[in-house]
Amino acid sequence: MPLMKSWVASANSAETPFPLNNLPYGVFSTQDTDPRCGVAIGDMILDCQAAEESGLIDLGDVALFEVPFWNDLMEEGPAVWAALRARLTALLVQGSPEQAKVEPLLVPMADATLEMPIMVSEYTDFYAGRHHATNVGTMFRGAENALPPNWLHIPIGYNGRASSVVVSGTDIRRPWGQLKSPDHALPAFLPCRRFDIELEMGAIVGTPSDGPITVQEADANIFGYVLLNDWSARDIQAWEYQPLGPFQAKATATSISPWIVTKAALEPFRCDTPPREFELLDHLKDVGPMLYDINLSVTLAPAGKPASTIARTNYKEMYYSAAQQLAQHTTAGSPMNAGDLLGSGTISGAEKSERGSLLELSWGGKEPFTLDCGETRSFVEDGDTLTLTGVAKGDGYVIGFGDCTGTVLPALEDPYKR
């Protein structure tokens, strides 16, 4: 599909992440307006609340944009999702007869503050990138035992904290936790010394379900995708994770990009999952191309210094798709809700430059790497700003998510001081 032309001139650039082909959904505020739903188009945002109030958007008897989140629309289901996308396209396409009515409802993106786009119902993080799982397993168990016996048969995950999910641009406070070093007999309560990021994609459930669903149904139930950074306290994790897995090491924060890129916008970029060593059981089998060709990168900028690109990879490196993760999530009967967020797991490639976490890039701290400014890193230091980016490249256009950024603040001097 080639670039679709819009009367919003900035949307017709080959470099903008928000052409008419995209139309991602977010929430924004300005000095004059409270948070409200909006759609990115070039360097502008269409105010959906104002468009609905004026009658330019009318999806039925229910007002969907009276609230500053997209959950109400998600609950209406795929037919309404498609109707909204078609209406937005008609309003913004080059030659639209309604251009004069829409123009006053556009807000410059430079004047807007981007907010959380959804109310996160629940959050589950998976461990579904084979290169990442192999790297981490090799570090801690040796190459011969890198992957657990179940890894090639089911998507492994854990339930995280929905309350800790924050929008891009939110500062991240270095956490305290109980640490145990090999050279000390007893643990100590200290600020995290091995703070890390994980480059992930997040899938947002749009259609609720109650009971097991197929991979095909799961794919239809996904509303859209965001970039996701699973901030991770590796030293806290190393002490606490046995025998039940991550807990406080993953509870500090999870950052997401501000714009939800709909599944419809990503359709041209579908691709297959990697070859399988073992045939998956029937409830998890691939039902066509289930991943997306999305280029991903990570930059790290020390305080007051330029950013360095420290990793480049692609979402197609995942072993399990979001649809397979969602289908597995429902097998025991767990209801899924509109606004549930599924983290893909760290996305790494085969090469060192494609590793999606500092744990891998520094090989557990044993191989510090050098930034363009000359500083070295093993893990994230105070003042560092980490930024995830992602784009799918089309014919004369790109589909983007907006940056997923967070700056690490020093740990509190005394977390229990009142």
MOZIUR-V531565 format. One record per run of one state. SS is the DSSP state (~ for helix, > for strand, _ for the rest). FROM is the first residue (numbers start at 1). TO is the last residue. If there is no record, write none. Layout:
[[SS:FROM:TO] [SS:FROM:TO]]
This chain:
[[_:1:1] [>:2:2] [_:3:5] [>:6:6] [_:7:8] [~:9:12] [_:13:17] [>:18:18] [_:19:24] [>:25:29] [_:30:35] [>:36:41] [_:42:43] [>:44:47] [~:48:53] [_:54:70] [~:71:75] [_:76:77] [~:78:92] [>:93:93] [_:94:98] [~:99:103] [_:104:105] [>:106:108] [~:109:111] [_:112:112] [>:113:115] [_:116:122] [>:123:126] [_:127:128] [>:129:129] [~:130:141] [_:142:142] [~:143:145] [_:146:156] [>:157:159] [_:160:161] [~:162:164] [>:165:167] [_:168:171] [>:172:173] [_:174:175] [>:176:179] [_:180:187] [>:188:191] [_:192:194] [>:195:196] [_:197:198] [>:199:205] [_:206:208] [>:209:209] [_:210:214] [~:215:221] [>:222:230] [_:231:231] [>:232:233] [~:234:240] [_:241:247] [~:248:250] [_:251:253] [>:254:256] [_:257:259] [>:260:262] [~:263:269] [>:270:271] [_:272:281] [~:282:284] [_:285:290] [>:291:292] [_:293:294] [>:295:301] [_:302:307] [>:308:314] [~:315:317] [>:318:318] [_:319:321] [~:322:329] [_:330:335] [>:336:336] [_:337:340] [>:341:343] [_:344:351] [~:352:354] [_:355:357] [~:358:361] [_:362:368] [>:369:370] [_:371:375] [>:376:377] [_:378:384] [>:385:393] [_:394:394] [>:395:395] [_:396:397] [>:398:400] [_:401:403] [>:404:409] [_:410:418]]
